Amino acid sequence: MYLDFHKYISLLKPSNIPDWVKREKAIFASLNYKSSHSWHSHTVILALKIDKDKCWVANENLVNMIYEPFILQNTKSFEMAQKYLDREGKKAIKEYWITSLSFNDNLVIRRDKGKRYDAEVMIFHDIMPEDITILRIISDHKIMTVEECLEFYKGGNN
């Protein structure tokens, strides 16, 4: 269903957005986490080297609001979700695309720093292992650097 969700959003993409911007083909990343962000347990936070010319930035908040109705629309007792998608979902997706921009343009405009703009970066190129750096490892109980995690496993920081 997640792939269908991406395709649904891409179907409503206006013609002024480049053809290579296809959510169903993207690797998703984020910008500007708040220091108070609540991380899911068993997560690794990565830093990636990217090709800025092959990335696109959009406001994830606008599509997150329609994820549940999209998934539930064909579920018994949730038929009204389809009407919600037709009414509110299409407006949200239109705004999503209108407020999206290239990664390079965002470096100038900094839309990602705006209120209620939860920037998702869509990456449209391969990421090589040497272009990935582990920043933090989140367990049920701690947020650790790689060094702290290794020390913990050795029994040094219990």
Secondary structure, DSSP 4 states (H G I P E B T S, - for coil): -HHHHHHHHHHT--TTS-TT--GGGPEEEE----TT--PPSSEEEEEE---GGGEEEEEHHHHHTTHHHHHHTTSTT-THHHHHIIIIIHHHHHHHHHT-EEHHHHHHH-GGGSTT--EEEEE-S---GGGEEEEEEE-SS-EE-HHHHHHHHHTS--
